[in-house]
């Protein structure tokens, strides 16, 4: 330690450059440090969401939840499993031992889930939920527009904003609540269908078969080959009305002849309001497990600024929850304590050094009093080596006091 202090005093330039380099490296590391306001204490868990339309909770529990739980049993490091079954919806959580790789755990659960797919009721949908924790909310915002309806805002978020945000690093998913999900509704008329001998199954088959694009091979023309394809994908309400259900002799029955075609929305279980005034659409950006909240939020806000330029006139994105604000407040609390502690240490060191300097000056002054009384003699006897010895003794006394 004393040799290090001697070297620092002898090579001042190298010491200053090394200190500046160390400070710069510390600042860079601090800027890249993953800091969050909430500690990630959630265990390693895999969430499976299954949906089966029309099944009651008891039936869904026996036909969907139980087979999935039985299939996943036996996976290594599986600690516990729990499930919540509601009408048409089953949420199953598999918890693994601490330290288990989350991607390995998801692969094991997904493999067992594919094995049991054939045993589930027809129409059962679902799979693994995103890799998130209960504290994964990074950013929340709404889209405000005086000219767009709630349904149009929901469509704008679903088809314009959400796909652009999901591709960002660290973003697990983007959840949208509120508004109306736009759909095309076909409402059959029992009288019209009976008059034309059209069944509900025939109407459903016609809509399913005509809502797709098919290839028709190639047509060769000299050295070139032309691709032939049939476009039948439904885009508008008129496309649905013009879909042919059956054709008998000279009579063609179309969907518009036996049903009412209109725009509608999916059934919803609730609504979202803004400041208790009007209905709004609430969008939540979820971060991946272990992602740096500061980096994720900065990337999302930057992308939202780019998206806002292509929104319809008058529409704007209003952020009402920013994880960075909470992180900065939590970090500032720690920084404030550290700054106060640093200032206190500096003040104590200055007071100690001032006292040490006075004591050292008193001791050296008594020994060389005669030299200072005669300036000529002082100039002859006080050389650079004496001053180096003086500062070396001061540094040793400082190191000894610091160790105490």
C-alpha positions in Angstrom: 0.0 0.0 0.0 2.8 2.4 0.9 4.6 1.7 -2.4 1.4 2.4 -4.2 1.1 5.8 -2.5 4.8 6.6 -3.2 4.3 5.7 -6.9 1.2 7.9 -7.1 3.0 10.8 -5.5 6.0 10.4 -7.8 4.1 9.8 -11.0 1.3 12.4 -10.8 0.5 12.5 -14.5 0.0 8.7 -14.7 -2.1 8.7 -11.6 -4.4 11.5 -12.9 -4.8 9.8 -16.3 -5.6 6.4 -14.6 -8.1 8.1 -12.3 -9.9 9.8 -15.2 -10.0 6.6 -17.2 -11.4 4.7 -14.3 -14.1 7.4 -13.8 -15.0 7.3 -17.5 -15.3 3.5 -17.4 -17.5 3.8 -14.3 -19.8 6.3 -15.9 -20.2 4.1 -19.0 -20.9 1.1 -16.9 -23.4 3.0 -14.9 -25.3 4.1 -18.0 -25.5 0.4 -19.1 -26.5 -0.9 -15.7 -29.9 -2.6 -15.7 -31.7 -0.7 -12.9 -35.4 -1.4 -12.0 -37.7 -0.1 -9.4 -39.1 -3.5 -8.6 -37.0 -6.6 -7.8 -37.8 -9.6 -10.0 -38.8 -12.1 -7.3 -41.2 -14.1 -9.5 -40.3 -17.8 -9.8 -39.6 -19.5 -13.1 -43.1 -20.3 -14.4 -44.8 -21.1 -17.7 -48.4 -20.0 -18.3 -50.7 -21.9 -20.6 -53.9 -20.3 -21.8 -56.6 -22.5 -23.4 -59.9 -21.4 -24.8 -62.9 -23.6 -25.8 -66.0 -21.9 -26.8 -69.3 -22.9 -25.2 -67.8 -25.1 -22.4 -68.9 -24.6 -18.8 -66.2 -24.4 -16.1 -66.8 -28.0 -14.9 -66.7 -29.4 -18.4 -63.6 -27.3 -19.3 -61.9 -28.5 -16.2 -62.4 -32.2 -17.0 -61.8 -32.1 -20.7 -59.1 -29.5 -21.1 -57.4 -28.5 -17.8 -57.0 -32.0 -16.4 -55.5 -33.6 -19.5 -53.0 -30.8 -19.9 -51.9 -31.1 -16.3 -51.6 -34.9 -16.5 -49.5 -34.6 -19.7 -47.0 -32.1 -18.1 -46.5 -34.1 -15.0 -43.1 -35.7 -14.9 -41.2 -32.8 -16.5 -37.9 -32.4 -14.6 -37.6 -29.6 -12.1 -41.4 -29.1 -12.0 -42.3 -27.8 -8.5 -46.0 -27.2 -8.6 -48.9 -26.5 -10.9 -52.1 -24.5 -10.4 -55.1 -23.6 -12.7 -58.0 -21.2 -12.9 -60.9 -22.4 -15.0 -63.7 -20.1 -16.1 -66.4 -20.1 -18.8 -64.6 -21.0 -22.0 -61.2 -20.1 -20.6 -58.6 -22.1 -18.7 -55.3 -20.6 -17.3 -52.7 -23.2 -16.1 -49.5 -22.2 -14.4 -46.5 -24.5 -14.1 -43.8 -23.4 -11.6 -40.3 -24.7 -12.0 -37.3 -24.8 -9.6 -35.2 -21.7 -9.2 -32.4 -21.6 -11.7 -34.2 -23.5 -14.4 -33.8 -22.0 -17.8 -37.1 -20.4 -18.8 -36.7 -21.3 -22.5 -36.0 -25.0 -21.7 -39.0 -25.1 -19.4 -41.3 -23.6 -22.1 -40.0 -26.1 -24.7 -40.8 -29.0 -22.3 -44.3 -27.7 -21.6 -45.0 -27.0 -25.3 -43.8 -30.5 -26.2 -46.2 -32.1 -23.8 -49.0 -29.8 -24.9 -48.6 -30.9 -28.5 -48.9 -34.5 -27.5 -52.3 -34.0 -25.8 -53.8 -31.8 -28.6 -55.7 -34.7 -30.2 -57.4 -35.4 -26.9 -58.9 -32.0 -26.5 -62.4 -31.0 -27.8 -62.7 -29.7 -31.3 -62.2 -26.0 -31.6 -59.9 -25.8 -28.6 -57.3 -23.0 -29.1 -54.5 -21.6 -27.1 -50.9 -22.2 -26.1 -48.0 -20.7 -24.2 -48.4 -17.1 -22.9 -45.5 -14.6 -23.4 -42.4 -14.7 -21.1 -43.5 -12.1 -18.6 -43.7 -11.6 -14.8 -46.5 -10.0 -12.7 -44.4 -6.8 -12.8 -43.9 -6.7 -16.6 -45.9 -3.5 -17.3 -43.4 -1.1 -19.0 -45.6 1.6 -20.7 -49.3 2.4 -20.9 -50.9 4.8 -23.3 -54.1 5.7 -25.1 -54.8 7.2 -28.5 -56.9 10.4 -28.4 -58.7 11.7 -31.5 -61.7 14.0 -31.8 -62.8 12.5 -35.2 -62.3 8.7 -34.7 -64.7 6.5 -32.9 -63.7 4.0 -30.2 -64.0 1.1 -32.7 -61.8 2.9 -35.2 -59.2 3.7 -32.5 -59.2 0.0 -31.6 -58.6 -1.0 -35.2 -55.8 1.6 -35.5 -54.0 0.1 -32.5 -54.6 -3.5 -33.5 -53.4 -3.2 -37.1 -51.0 -0.2 -37.1 -49.4 0.4 -33.6 -49.3 -3.1 -32.1 -47.4 -4.9 -34.9 -44.8 -2.2 -34.9 -44.2 -2.4 -31.1 -44.1 -6.2 -30.8 -40.9 -6.3 -32.9 -38.8 -4.2 -30.5 -36.1 -5.8 -28.4 -37.3 -6.6 -24.9 -41.0 -6.4 -25.7 -42.9 -9.6 -24.9 -46.4 -8.5 -25.9 -48.8 -5.6 -26.3 -52.2 -5.9 -24.7 -55.1 -3.8 -25.8 -58.2 -3.3 -23.6 -61.4 -1.5 -24.4 -63.1 -0.4 -27.6 -64.8 -2.7 -30.1 -63.1 -5.3 -32.2 -64.5 -4.9 -35.7 -65.9 -8.0 -37.4 -68.3 -8.9 -40.3 -71.5 -10.4 -39.1 -73.8 -12.6 -41.2 -77.3 -12.8 -39.7 -79.4 -15.6 -41.5 -83.1 -15.1 -42.2 -84.9 -18.3 -41.4 -87.8 -17.4 -43.8 -85.5 -16.7 -46.7 -83.4 -19.8 -46.1 -86.5 -22.0 -45.9 -87.9 -20.6 -49.1 -84.7 -21.4 -51.0 -84.0 -24.7 -49.2 -80.7 -23.4 -47.7 -79.4 -24.9 -44.5 -77.2 -23.2 -41.9 -74.4 -25.7 -42.6 -74.6 -24.9 -46.3 -74.2 -21.2 -45.5 -71.3 -21.8 -43.2 -69.5 -24.0 -45.8 -70.0 -21.4 -48.5 -68.4 -18.7 -46.4 -65.5 -20.9 -45.4 -64.7 -22.2 -48.8 -64.9 -18.8 -50.6 -62.7 -16.9 -48.1 -59.3 -17.9 -49.4 -56.9 -17.5 -52.3 -56.0 -20.6 -54.4 -53.3 -21.3 -57.0 -54.2 -22.7 -60.4 -50.8 -23.8 -61.7 -48.8 -22.2 -64.5 -49.4 -21.3 -68.1 -46.3 -21.6 -70.4 -45.9 -19.0 -73.1 -42.7 -19.5 -75.0 -39.8 -19.4 -72.6 -41.9 -17.7 -69.9 -44.3 -19.2 -67.4 -47.2 -17.2 -66.0 -48.6 -18.0 -62.6 -52.3 -18.3 -62.3 -54.1 -17.8 -59.0 -57.7 -17.2 -57.9 -58.3 -14.5 -55.4 -61.3 -15.2 -53.2 -60.3 -13.6 -49.9 -63.1 -11.5 -48.4 -62.3 -7.8 -48.0 -65.6 -5.9 -47.9 -69.3 -6.5 -47.1 -70.2 -6.7 -50.8 -67.8 -9.6 -51.1 -69.7 -11.5 -48.5 -73.1 -10.6 -50.0 -72.0 -11.8 -53.4 -70.8 -15.2 -52.2 -72.6 -18.0 -54.0 -74.2 -20.6 -51.8 -75.9 -22.9 -54.4 -77.0 -22.8 -58.0 -80.0 -24.8 -59.2 -81.2 -24.7 -62.8 -81.4 -20.9 -63.5 -81.5 -19.8 -59.9 -78.4 -18.7 -58.1 -78.6 -18.2 -54.3 -76.1 -15.8 -52.7 -75.5 -14.9 -49.1 -77.1 -11.5 -49.5 -80.4 -13.3 -50.5 -80.8 -15.3 -47.3 -78.9 -13.2 -44.6 -78.2 -9.7 -43.5 -74.5 -8.8 -43.8 -73.3 -6.0 -41.5 -70.4 -4.7 -39.5 -70.3 -5.6 -35.8 -68.0 -6.3 -32.9 -66.9 -9.2 -30.7 -68.7 -9.6 -27.4 -66.8 -7.9 -24.6 -66.8 -8.2 -20.8 -66.0 -4.6 -19.8 -65.0 -1.2 -20.9 -62.2 1.4 -20.3 -62.8 5.1 -19.5 -60.4 8.0 -19.4 -60.6 10.3 -16.4 -64.1 9.0 -15.8 -65.4 10.9 -18.8 -65.4 9.1 -22.2 -64.6 5.6 -23.2 -61.0 4.9 -24.3 -58.7 2.2 -25.6 -56.0 1.2 -23.1 -52.7 -0.2 -24.5 -50.1 -1.9 -22.2 -46.6 -2.8 -23.3 -45.2 -5.9 -21.5 -41.5 -6.5 -21.1 -39.7 -9.8 -21.3 -38.5 -11.5 -18.1 -35.1 -10.0 -17.2 -35.3 -7.2 -19.7 -33.8 -3.8 -18.9 -36.8 -1.6 -18.2 -35.0 1.6 -19.1 -33.8 0.3 -22.5 -37.3 -1.2 -23.3 -39.2 2.0 -22.4 -36.7 4.2 -24.3 -37.1 2.1 -27.5 -40.9 2.0 -27.2 -41.2 5.8 -26.8 -38.9 6.3 -29.7 -41.0 4.0 -31.9 -44.2 5.7 -30.7 -42.8 9.1 -31.8 -42.3 7.6 -35.3 -45.8 6.0 -35.4 -47.5 9.3 -34.3 -46.3 10.9 -37.6 -48.4 8.4 -39.7 -51.6 8.5 -37.6 -54.7 10.2 -39.0 -54.9 13.9 -38.6 -55.7 15.0 -35.1 -54.8 11.6 -33.5 -52.1 11.6 -30.8 -50.6 9.1 -28.4 -51.1 10.0 -24.7 -48.8 8.1 -22.3 -50.2 7.9 -18.8 -47.7 5.4 -17.2 -44.0 5.4 -17.8 -41.9 2.8 -15.9 -38.8 5.1 -16.4 -40.4 7.7 -14.1 -40.7 5.2 -11.3 -37.2 3.9 -11.9 -35.7 7.4 -11.9 -37.4 8.3 -8.6 -36.3 5.1 -7.0 -32.7 5.6 -8.3 -32.7 9.3 -7.2 -33.5 8.2 -3.6 -30.4 6.1 -3.6 -28.3 8.7 -5.3 -29.4 11.4 -2.8 -28.2 9.2 0.1 -24.9 8.5 -1.7 -24.3 12.2 -2.5 -24.9 13.2 1.1 -22.6 10.4 2.4 -19.9 11.4 -0.1 -20.1 15.1 0.9 -19.9 14.1 4.6 -16.8 12.0 4.0 -15.1 14.8 2.0 -15.8 17.3 4.7 -14.4 15.0 7.4 -11.3 14.3 5.2 -10.7 18.0 4.7 -10.9 18.6 8.4 -8.6 15.7 9.2 -6.1 16.8 6.5 -6.1 20.4 7.8 -5.4 19.2 11.3 -2.7 16.8 10.0 -1.1 19.6 8.0 -0.9 21.9 11.0 0.6 19.2 13.2 3.2 18.3 10.5 4.0 22.0 9.9 4.4 22.5 13.6 6.8 19.6 14.0 8.9 20.6 10.9 8.7 24.3 11.8 10.2 23.7 15.2 13.1 21.8 13.8 13.9 24.4 11.1 13.0 27.5 13.0 16.5 28.8 12.7 16.5 28.3 8.9 13.3 30.3 8.4 14.6 33.1 10.6 17.5 33.5 8.0 16.1 33.3 4.5 19.5 32.8 3.0 20.3 29.8 5.2 16.8 28.4 4.5 17.4 28.6 0.7 20.6 26.6 1.2 19.4 23.8 3.5 15.8 23.1 2.3 15.9 21.0 -0.8 13.4 18.9 -2.8 14.2 15.8 -0.9 12.9 17.3 2.4 9.6 18.2 0.8 9.2 14.7 -0.7 9.9 13.3 2.8 7.3 15.6 4.3 4.5 14.6 1.8 5.5 10.9 2.1 5.0 11.1 5.9 1.7 12.9 5.4 0.4 10.2 3.0 1.4 7.4 5.4 -0.4 9.1 8.2 -3.5 9.4 6.0 -3.4 5.8 5.0 -3.0 4.7 8.6 -6.0 6.8 9.7 -8.1 5.4 6.8 -7.3 1.9 7.9 -8.5 2.7 11.4 
